[in-house]
Amino acid sequence: MKTTPITTIDHPEVQIYQRLRENAFSKDGSFIADSPNVVKLLLEAGVEVKSIFATPEYYEKNADFLARFNIPVAYSAPKNVLEEVVGHRLHHNVMMHALRPEEMPLEALDDHILMLTEISNSDNIGAIARSAAALGVKSYLVPKQGPHPYSRRAVRVSMGHIGKLHYHCYREIKETITALKAQGYRIFAAEVTPDSTPLSQVKVPQKWVLLMGHEQLGISDEILALCDEVVTIEMEEGIKSFNVAVAASIMMYQFKHRAS
């Protein structure tokens, strides 16, 4: 593979690797992926690549693999230059600039959907995506006002598995829930209420949406009233809740294995 050597952080074409942090996207829907495993999974998922920025050692080790893909530009630099560009110490040797896959229309999502209300932490967005991919829940529904699943941190925490999911960013939760119910989904809210169904007893239909709430605030009563059923994980007395990513993983596993 032909590479373009980079010897200075002032090179304009690699500044994108510094500018695209967290939720900052360029107008074309760009995102940055970090680390060999994440880059590998996203390439295999078919993302459109704009460039790769890596050490010579990375290109040498992965030459045969990279030859399988359309990579328009490959920038090469020593690791210390990569670190200067991003402004912190790196524990890997490759970054990739790519375009976010197109959102899937709501009506084209799969029969099993993991939906978020107001998650504020990019780590949780990524961790839930990784668990969903592992458990075969292929559709991910997130609010537009929260962290994007292709934000830099979320992609990193997902280990690139976000590339295996169909995703959709919705604008208004009530309208979205109503539309999903009209499409035949049963909406399950993950929350602790006096009349919630224990997870071990839930009857899972063919088409379902599992709605997870905000890390601290949970799901409001107004939204709970729109859902078909409230489900809770049985816990020891005195334990209020799990981390939202842990709870989502437990519930997705149970839903996938109890489907009727």
N, C-alpha and C positions, 0 to 999 in steps of 0.2 A: 504494500500500500504506500502510495506517495504521501508524504507528510510535509507540512509547512512549518519550518522551525520558528519558534518564538523565543526571543532572548530578553525581552523587556516587557514589563507590565503595562507599558504605555501603548502597546500595539492595540489599535482601535477595535479590531475584530474579535479580540478575546475579552473585551470589557463586559460583554454580555454575561459572562460567568460571574462577574462581581455584582452587576446591577440586579440580576434576577434572584432576589432573595424572598423567601416565604411567599406572601401573596402578591408580590409585584410581578405582573405579567406584561410583556410587550403587547402591542396591539394585535399581533398575529397569533396570539395564544401560545406563546412559547413557555417552556418550562426547562429547568435544569435537573438532571439526574446525576447522582454521585455514586461512585464505587463500582468495581467490576461486576459484582453480582447483580446490582440494580440495572446497570447498563445492559447486561446480557439478557435479563428477563424482558426488558422493554424492547430491545431489538427483536427478540423472538416473538413479542406480541405484535410487532408490525408498526411501531410508531414511526412517524416521518422525521428523519434526522436532518438537522441543519448543519451540525458540526460535532466533532469530538475533539476534546482537548486532553491530552494524556502524555505520559512520559514515554521516551523511546522504548523502555523496557516493556511497557504495556503493549505497544504495537508489535513488538517482536514476539512476545508470548502468545498473542491472540490473533496473529496474522491470518491463519486459516479461517478462524471463526468470522472475523470482520469482513473477509472477502465475500461472504454470502449476502452482504447487505449493501444497499445504496447509501454510501456515506459521502456527501458532496465535498466536505472539507475535513481534513484531519490535521489539527494543530499539535505540534510536539514541543515539549519543553521539559527541562529538569524539574524535579518535584519542588524545589525551592521557589521556582518561578510560578508554578501553580499556586503555591501557598501565598505568594505575594499578591497574586491576582484576587484570590478570594478573601484575603485578609486574616486568615487564621491557619493553624496547623492542620494538616490533612493526614488522615489515617488510611488513605487510599491513593491511587495513582491515575484516576480517570474521571472525567466529567463529560456529560453529553448535553448538547443543546438540541431540543426537539420540539415538535408541535403537539399540543394536547390532542388526543383523539376527539372526534366529534361526539357531542352528547347524543345519547340515544333518546328518541322521542318517548314520552311517558307511555304511550300506548304500545310501544314495541319492547318494553322491558320483559324480563323473564317471569315465570310463575312465582318465584321466590325473591322477595325484595327486602333488603335491609335499608331502613329509612331513618334519618336523623332529624331531630328538631333543631336545636340550637347548640351544637357542639362548638366550643370555643378554642379547643386545644388541637393544634395540627398533629401532635403525636397520636392522639386518640383517633383522628380521622385516618391516619395511616395504619395504626394497629388494627382497627376494625376492618379496613380493606384487606389486610393480610389474612385475618381470620376468615373473612367471607370467602376469599379465593380458596383457602385451604379446605373449607367445609362445603364448597360447591354452591354457595349462594352467589349467583352471578350478576345480580343487579344492585346498584348502590345509588340511593336517592338522598341528596344532600341539599340544604338550603343555600341559596345564592349569597346570603349575607354572612355566611360562615367561612372558615378556611376551605379553600378549594382542594379536592383530592389530588390534584397535580401541583399543589404548592411544593416547594423544594423539600421542606421538612416532612410533609406527609408522604411524598414519594419515597424518601429515604427510609422512613419508619415502616412503610409497607413492604420494603425490600424489593420494590418494583412490581409487586403482585397486583397493584392497582391496574396494571396493563391487562390483566385477565378479566376485568369487570366491565360491564356496561354501566355507565353512570349518567345521571340526569340531575341538573341543578334546578330546583323549583323555586318560584317566587313567593307563593302564598300557600301556607300549609293547609288551611281549611279547604280551599279550592282543590288542592292536590289530593287530599284524602277523599273528598267527594268524588273526584274523577276516578280514583282507583277503585272505590266501591262500585261505581257504575260499570267498571270493567270486570267485576266479579271477584275482586280480592276481598278477603276478610282481613280487617285491620286489627292487629294485636298491639297493644301498648304495654311496654315494659315499665311497670310502676308498682309501688307498694300502696295498696288501698285496702279498706276493710273487706271488700267483696271481690278482691282479685283472685284469679284462678291459680293454684299452685302449678308451677311449671311441669311437674311430674304427672299432672292430671289433664293437661291441655289436650284437646282434640284438634289435630292439625288438618286443615283442608288442603285441596290440591293447589289453590292459589292463595298466597298469604303475603302480608306485609308486616314486618316486625319493626315497630317504631321505638327508637331509643331516645331518651330525653337529655337535657342539659346536664353537665357534670355535677353541678351543685343544685340547680333548681328543679331538675326532673321534668315532668310533663304537666302542664297546667290542667286544671279541672275542665276548662273550656275545651281543650283538645281531647282530653280523655272522654268527654261526652260524645265526641264524634266517632270514636273508635268502637269496634264491635265487641272487644273483650280486653280486659286488663289482666296481664299475666305477671306473676312475681316468682322469683327464685326462693325456695325455702332456705332459710338461714337460721343459724343459732340465735337464741334470744340475746338481745343487746347489740347485735350487729345490724347496722342500718342498711348498708348497701355495699355492693362491689364497685370497683372502678368501672366506668361505662364500657370500656373496651373488653374487660374481663366478662362483664355481664352479657354483652352482646355475643361473645364467643360461646358461652355456656348455652345461651338461649338458641342461637343458630344451630348448634350441634343437636340439641333436643328436638327442635322443629324439623330438621332434616331427617332424623331417625324415627319420628313419630308421625310422619305424614300418612294420611289415610288413603 
